[in-house]
């Protein structure tokens, strides 16, 4: 057999292996073919496809780029190159690759849909929606209707998103992405029991779908089903959307199942600052189990963690780790202690600020007169995916400024212009470098009014009066329909009656503030 005939046969074998789903055999065939003809754009392209199927994304990208050096106008190679870039998290470059393909084939449905997915990852939901709609117009393929629904959900157009998911499911009732997405929209609409049903339907089809297990956990926790909710919460480690890598896998994981008397246990923070503040309440229980507790957290939390009873040592992400025998991620402690609504360790305060600093703040705040002193936080962590839904537009807070209080900004970062628009006292913001700094100020205030962000957890953990303005579909930890919190006895929850209706919630807070000030005057009098 000639080299040409052998090359053709190897490519045919590779294509056949791909059709059977044997990407490794396909790769072997393409590599052998390329040894005969190294400059075959087709073989390089197909090799990239096999590598992409194997999850070997950098190699796939390199193979597509070699193919494109030989045939730069190959729209399919440009599309698949975009897929490799997207798998590597290089979404902006992926968009550019898809758009290059679309300049060659303007109605290329796959490139249009894939561009929508990359744009959605870049939080450019309006553009993603347009791209998905173009893809669906070009092909009528159900996956692009699911993309339309994803984009509508990202834009908080949830009723429209629900309709789009149901259109996709009418074509393919077993589409796990549509079932999961439908569950997410139902969650956002506060239709949690229906969301749970959607997730269970999805898991009946794909029992290993980590993202759906995780979303089911959030629904169960919201509904107060802590027994099953905490178990499902462990799926976060396998959920690619969260990108939560397992840590310290070389040491035993402690989940409350064995005696740790005399051992050193590392409790390590994960997820957001608020999660860490909420969960560090378990440290005294771990210490009571006989373990020597080391708290591991980001620098901004270290001083606060040192104030927690039972924490023998605190190390930060910037420190070398001391020796330890076992470990537990902080947000796994509720499962380790089999926490139910009735057994939440709710004794507050469980963190503290240094008293000399609290006294210094009280002296400083006294210069602003005798009116009630209220701290405000209105914006969540910009790194959080739902920050928009949880943040109150600053102009909506202006009615509060008419009440007879003195308001102080608790908003760090680049919120100076917002604070100025509200007329808040904010000259101290540069001093709030850590949560210990903010805790000292919060201790000196009469009241904190905040959105669902770390400040809410901090005030609650300090047992300071805190009113938390929650979005229409609130985070799991605030449960559903309650004005109080079993996690923080000093918290009052004020919920949006409808999505984005901050005016109503601010009006309710304003009336509560007016009553609070009148009550304080009577008490002081």
C-alpha positions in Angstrom: 0.0 0.0 0.0 1.4 3.4 -1.0 1.9 6.2 1.6 -1.0 8.1 0.1 -3.3 5.1 0.3 -2.1 4.4 3.8 -2.7 8.0 4.8 -6.3 7.9 3.4 -7.0 4.7 5.3 -5.7 6.1 8.6 -7.9 9.2 8.3 -10.9 6.9 7.5 -10.1 4.8 10.6 -9.9 8.0 12.7 -13.3 9.2 11.4 -14.9 5.8 12.1 -13.4 5.7 15.6 -14.8 9.2 16.2 -18.2 8.1 15.1 -18.0 5.3 17.6 -17.0 7.7 20.4 -13.5 6.2 20.7 -11.5 9.5 20.7 -8.3 7.9 21.9 -8.2 5.4 19.0 -9.1 8.3 16.6 -6.2 10.3 17.9 -3.8 7.4 17.4 -5.0 7.1 13.8 -4.6 10.8 13.1 -1.1 10.9 14.6 -0.1 8.1 12.4 -1.6 9.8 9.4 0.2 13.0 10.1 3.5 11.2 10.4 2.9 10.5 6.7 1.5 13.9 5.7 2.4 16.5 8.4 0.8 19.4 6.5 -2.7 17.9 6.1 -5.2 20.5 7.3 -7.9 17.9 7.4 -5.9 15.5 9.6 -4.9 18.3 11.9 -8.5 19.5 12.2 -9.7 16.0 13.0 -6.9 15.5 15.4 -8.1 18.7 17.2 -11.6 17.2 17.4 -10.3 14.0 19.0 -8.2 16.0 21.5 -11.2 18.2 22.3 -13.3 15.1 23.0 -10.6 13.8 25.3 -10.5 17.1 27.3 -6.9 17.9 26.2 -7.8 21.4 25.4 -4.3 23.1 25.0 -3.3 20.3 22.5 -6.6 20.6 20.7 -6.1 24.4 20.3 -2.6 23.9 19.0 -3.8 21.3 16.4 -6.6 23.7 15.2 -4.1 26.5 14.9 -1.8 24.4 12.8 -4.7 23.5 10.5 -5.7 27.2 10.2 -2.1 28.1 9.2 -2.6 25.8 6.3 -6.3 26.8 5.5 -7.1 30.1 7.1 -10.7 30.3 5.7 -11.9 27.1 7.3 -15.0 28.3 9.2 -15.4 24.9 11.0 -11.9 24.9 12.3 -12.3 28.5 13.5 -15.5 27.4 15.3 -13.9 24.5 16.9 -10.8 26.6 17.8 -13.3 28.8 19.6 -14.6 25.8 21.5 -11.1 24.9 22.7 -10.5 28.5 23.8 -13.8 28.5 25.6 -13.0 25.2 27.4 -9.7 26.9 28.5 -11.7 29.9 30.0 -10.4 32.2 27.3 -13.9 33.5 26.4 -13.0 36.8 24.7 -10.6 35.0 22.3 -13.3 32.4 21.7 -15.7 35.2 20.7 -13.1 36.5 18.2 -12.6 33.1 16.7 -16.4 32.5 16.3 -16.7 36.0 14.7 -13.9 35.2 12.3 -15.9 32.0 11.3 -19.0 34.1 10.8 -17.3 36.5 8.5 -16.7 33.5 6.3 -20.1 31.9 6.7 -22.5 34.5 8.1 -25.4 32.1 8.9 -23.2 29.4 10.5 -25.6 28.3 13.3 -23.0 26.5 15.4 -20.7 29.5 15.5 -23.6 31.8 16.3 -24.7 29.6 19.2 -21.2 29.0 20.5 -20.6 32.7 20.4 -23.7 33.2 22.5 -22.3 30.8 25.1 -19.0 32.6 25.2 -20.7 36.0 25.5 -22.8 34.7 28.3 -19.7 33.6 30.2 -18.4 37.2 29.7 -21.7 38.5 31.3 -22.6 40.1 28.0 -26.1 38.7 28.2 -27.8 41.1 25.8 -25.3 40.2 23.0 -25.6 36.5 23.9 -29.4 36.6 23.5 -29.1 38.2 20.1 -26.5 35.6 19.0 -28.6 32.7 20.3 -31.6 34.0 18.5 -29.7 34.3 15.2 -28.5 30.7 15.7 -32.0 29.5 16.3 -33.3 31.3 13.2 -30.6 29.7 11.1 -31.1 26.2 12.3 -34.2 25.8 14.6 -32.0 23.6 16.7 -33.3 23.1 20.3 -30.0 23.7 22.0 -30.1 27.3 20.8 -33.5 27.8 22.3 -32.0 26.6 25.6 -29.3 29.3 25.0 -32.0 31.9 24.5 -33.5 30.8 27.8 -30.1 30.9 29.6 -29.6 34.5 28.4 -33.1 35.6 29.3 -32.5 34.2 32.8 -29.2 36.1 33.1 -31.2 39.2 32.2 -33.7 38.4 34.9 -36.5 38.1 32.3 -37.6 35.0 34.1 -41.1 34.6 32.8 -39.8 34.7 29.2 -36.9 32.4 30.2 -39.4 29.8 31.6 -41.4 29.9 28.3 -38.2 29.4 26.3 -37.1 26.4 28.4 -40.6 24.9 28.0 -40.4 25.3 24.2 -37.0 23.5 24.2 -38.5 20.7 26.4 -41.4 20.3 24.1 -38.9 19.3 21.4 -36.7 17.2 23.7 -38.2 16.4 27.1 -34.9 14.8 28.2 -32.7 17.8 27.7 -30.9 18.0 31.1 -29.7 21.5 30.4 -33.3 22.7 29.8 -34.6 20.9 32.9 -31.8 22.3 35.0 -32.3 25.8 33.6 -36.0 25.6 34.1 -35.3 24.7 37.8 -33.1 27.7 38.1 -35.8 30.0 36.7 -38.4 28.5 39.0 -36.0 29.2 41.9 -35.7 32.8 40.8 -39.5 33.0 40.7 -39.7 31.6 44.3 -41.4 28.5 43.0 -39.1 26.2 44.9 -41.2 23.0 45.0 -41.5 23.1 41.2 -37.8 23.8 40.9 -37.1 20.7 43.0 -39.3 18.6 40.7 -37.4 19.9 37.7 -34.0 19.0 39.2 -35.2 15.6 40.2 -36.4 15.0 36.7 -33.0 16.0 35.3 -31.2 13.8 37.8 -33.3 10.8 36.8 -31.8 11.2 33.3 -28.3 12.1 34.4 -27.7 11.1 38.0 -24.1 12.4 37.9 -24.8 16.0 36.9 -23.0 17.9 39.6 -24.5 21.3 38.8 -28.1 20.0 39.2 -27.2 18.2 42.5 -25.8 21.6 43.7 -28.9 23.5 42.6 -31.1 20.9 44.3 -29.1 21.5 47.5 -29.8 25.2 47.4 -33.6 24.6 47.0 -33.6 22.1 49.9 -31.7 24.4 52.2 -34.1 27.3 51.2 -37.0 25.1 52.2 -35.4 24.1 55.5 -34.7 20.5 54.5 -31.2 20.7 56.0 -30.7 16.9 56.3 -30.7 16.3 52.6 -29.7 19.8 51.7 -26.3 19.6 53.5 -25.6 16.2 51.9 -26.3 17.7 48.4 -24.2 20.8 49.2 -21.1 18.6 49.0 -21.6 18.4 45.2 -20.1 21.9 45.0 -16.7 20.3 44.7 -17.7 18.6 41.4 -19.7 21.5 40.0 -17.6 23.0 37.1 -19.6 26.2 37.3 -18.3 26.9 40.8 -14.6 26.1 40.1 -14.1 25.0 43.7 -11.0 22.8 43.8 -10.6 20.3 46.6 -7.8 21.2 49.0 -5.6 19.3 51.3 -6.6 16.0 49.8 -3.3 14.5 51.2 -4.9 14.7 54.7 -7.9 13.0 56.1 -11.2 14.8 55.8 -13.1 15.1 59.1 -16.9 15.0 58.9 -17.7 14.4 62.5 -17.6 10.6 62.2 -14.5 9.9 64.4 -12.8 11.0 67.5 -10.2 13.8 67.0 -9.1 14.2 70.6 -5.5 15.3 70.7 -5.4 16.0 66.9 -4.9 19.3 65.1 -7.6 20.1 62.6 -7.5 22.7 59.9 -10.8 24.6 59.2 -10.3 26.3 55.9 -12.4 29.1 54.5 -14.0 28.7 51.0 -16.4 30.6 48.8 -17.2 34.2 50.0 -16.4 36.2 53.1 -19.9 35.9 54.3 -19.9 32.1 54.1 -16.7 32.0 56.2 -18.1 34.4 58.8 -21.3 32.4 59.0 -19.5 29.0 59.3 -16.7 29.9 61.8 -19.4 29.6 64.5 -18.7 25.9 64.4 -15.1 26.3 65.7 -16.1 26.1 69.4 -17.9 22.8 68.7 -14.9 21.4 66.9 -12.7 22.4 69.8 -15.2 20.8 72.2 -14.7 17.6 70.2 -11.1 17.5 71.4 -9.4 19.0 68.3 -6.9 21.8 68.3 -8.3 24.2 65.7 -6.3 26.1 63.2 -8.4 28.6 61.2 -7.2 29.1 57.6 -8.6 32.2 55.7 -7.8 35.2 53.6 -5.9 38.0 55.3 -8.9 40.3 55.6 -10.6 37.7 57.9 -7.6 36.7 60.1 -8.1 39.2 63.0 -11.8 38.3 63.2 -11.1 34.6 63.2 -8.6 35.1 66.1 -11.4 36.4 68.2 -13.5 33.2 67.9 -13.5 30.9 71.0 -11.8 27.6 70.3 -9.6 28.8 67.5 -6.0 28.1 68.7 -4.2 29.5 65.7 -5.0 31.4 62.5 -3.0 31.2 59.3 -3.7 33.1 56.1 -3.4 32.2 52.4 -0.1 34.1 52.5 1.4 32.0 55.4 3.0 28.5 55.2 0.7 25.9 56.7 1.7 24.4 60.0 1.4 20.6 60.6 -2.1 19.3 61.0 -3.7 15.9 61.2 -7.0 16.4 59.4 -9.1 19.1 57.8 -12.7 20.3 57.1 -13.9 23.0 54.7 -15.8 25.5 56.7 -19.1 25.1 54.7 -18.9 21.3 55.3 -19.2 21.8 59.1 -23.0 22.0 59.1 -23.0 18.5 57.6 -20.3 17.3 59.9 -22.5 18.3 62.9 -25.8 17.1 61.2 -27.3 20.6 61.6 -31.0 21.0 61.4 -33.0 24.2 61.8 -33.4 23.3 65.5 -29.8 22.7 66.1 -28.1 25.6 64.4 -25.3 26.9 66.8 -27.0 30.3 67.1 -25.3 31.7 70.2 -24.1 35.3 69.3 -21.8 37.1 69.4 -19.2 34.6 68.4 -16.7 37.1 66.9 -15.5 40.4 68.5 -13.5 43.5 67.7 -10.7 44.8 70.0 -12.4 46.9 72.7 -9.9 49.8 72.6 -10.7 50.2 68.9 -14.5 50.0 69.6 -14.1 52.7 72.3 -12.1 54.9 69.9 -14.9 54.6 67.3 -17.5 55.5 69.9 -15.6 58.6 70.9 -15.1 59.6 67.2 -18.8 59.0 66.3 -20.0 61.0 69.3 -18.7 64.1 67.6 -21.5 63.7 65.0 -24.1 64.4 67.7 -26.8 62.3 69.4 -28.9 61.1 66.5 -29.0 57.4 65.8 -25.9 56.3 63.9 -26.7 53.9 61.1 -24.2 52.1 58.8 -25.2 51.4 55.2 -24.0 48.8 52.7 -25.8 48.6 49.3 -23.6 46.6 47.0 -22.4 43.0 47.1 -19.1 41.4 46.0 -18.5 42.2 42.3 -17.0 38.8 41.9 -20.3 37.1 42.7 -22.4 36.0 39.8 -25.7 37.4 41.2 -24.2 40.7 42.5 -26.7 42.7 40.4 -29.7 41.0 41.9 -28.4 41.4 45.4 -27.3 45.0 45.1 -29.5 48.0 45.6 -29.1 50.9 43.1 -27.7 53.7 45.2 -30.3 56.2 44.1 -33.1 54.0 45.5 -31.6 54.7 49.0 -32.1 58.4 48.8 -35.5 58.4 50.7 -33.7 56.9 53.8 -31.5 60.0 53.9 -34.6 62.1 54.9 -34.9 60.3 58.3 -33.4 61.9 61.4 -30.3 59.7 61.6 -26.6 60.1 60.9 -25.5 57.7 58.2 -22.1 56.1 57.7 -20.9 54.2 54.7 -19.8 50.6 55.3 -19.2 50.2 51.6 -15.5 49.6 50.8 -13.9 49.6 47.4 -14.8 52.1 44.7 -18.0 53.3 46.3 -16.9 56.8 47.2 -19.0 58.5 44.4 -22.1 56.5 45.6 -21.5 57.6 49.2 -21.2 61.2 48.1 -24.5 61.0 46.2 -26.2 59.8 49.3 -24.5 62.4 51.5 -23.1 59.6 53.8 -20.2 60.2 56.1 -17.4 58.2 54.4 -14.1 59.8 55.4 -13.3 56.7 57.4 -13.6 54.2 54.5 -9.9 54.0 53.8 -9.4 52.8 57.4 -11.6 49.7 56.9 -8.9 47.4 55.5 -10.0 44.2 57.3 -13.2 42.8 58.7 -11.7 43.4 62.2 -11.6 47.1 61.3 -15.2 47.1 60.1 -16.3 45.1 63.1 -15.0 47.8 65.5 -17.0 50.4 63.6 -20.1 48.2 63.5 -19.8 47.7 67.3 -20.0 51.5 67.7 -23.1 52.0 65.5 -26.7 51.8 66.6 -27.9 49.9 63.5 -26.7 48.4 60.3 -28.8 48.4 57.1 -27.4 46.3 54.4 -28.0 44.1 51.3 -27.1 40.5 51.4 -23.3 40.8 51.6 -20.5 40.0 54.1 -21.5 43.1 56.2 -24.8 41.4 57.0 -23.0 38.3 58.4 -20.5 40.4 60.3 -23.2 42.5 62.0 -25.2 39.3 62.8 -22.1 37.5 64.1 -21.4 40.5 66.4 -25.1 40.4 67.6 -25.6 44.0 66.4 -29.0 45.1 65.1 -29.0 44.6 61.4 -31.7 44.9 58.8 -31.0 42.9 55.7 -32.6 43.9 52.4 -33.0 40.7 50.4 -33.8 40.2 46.7 -37.1 38.6 45.7 -35.5 35.2 45.4 -33.1 35.3 48.4 -30.1 33.2 49.1 -30.7 29.8 50.8 -29.5 30.8 54.2 -32.3 33.3 54.7 -34.9 30.5 54.1 -38.2 31.5 52.6 -40.8 34.0 53.8 -39.2 34.7 57.2 -38.5 38.1 58.7 -36.1 36.6 61.3 -33.0 34.4 60.9 -32.2 31.3 62.9 -28.6 32.0 62.2 -28.5 35.6 63.5 -30.9 36.6 66.3 -30.3 40.3 65.9 -31.2 40.3 62.2 -34.4 41.5 60.6 -35.1 40.4 57.0 -36.8 42.8 54.6 -37.6 41.1 51.3 -38.4 42.5 47.9 -42.0 41.8 47.0 -41.1 41.5 43.3 -37.9 41.2 41.4 -36.0 44.5 41.2 -38.6 46.4 43.3 -36.1 48.1 45.5 -38.4 51.1 46.0 -40.9 49.0 48.0 -38.2 47.5 50.2 -36.6 50.9 50.9 -40.0 52.3 51.7 -40.5 49.5 54.3 -37.1 50.0 55.7 -37.7 53.8 55.9 -40.9 53.2 57.9 -39.2 50.8 60.2 -36.4 53.3 60.6 -38.8 56.0 61.6 -40.4 53.7 64.2 -37.0 52.7 65.4 -35.9 56.3 65.9 -39.2 57.2 67.7 -38.7 54.2 70.0 -35.1 55.1 70.7 -36.2 58.7 71.6 -38.7 57.3 74.1 -36.1 54.9 75.6 -33.5 57.7 75.9 -36.1 60.1 77.3 
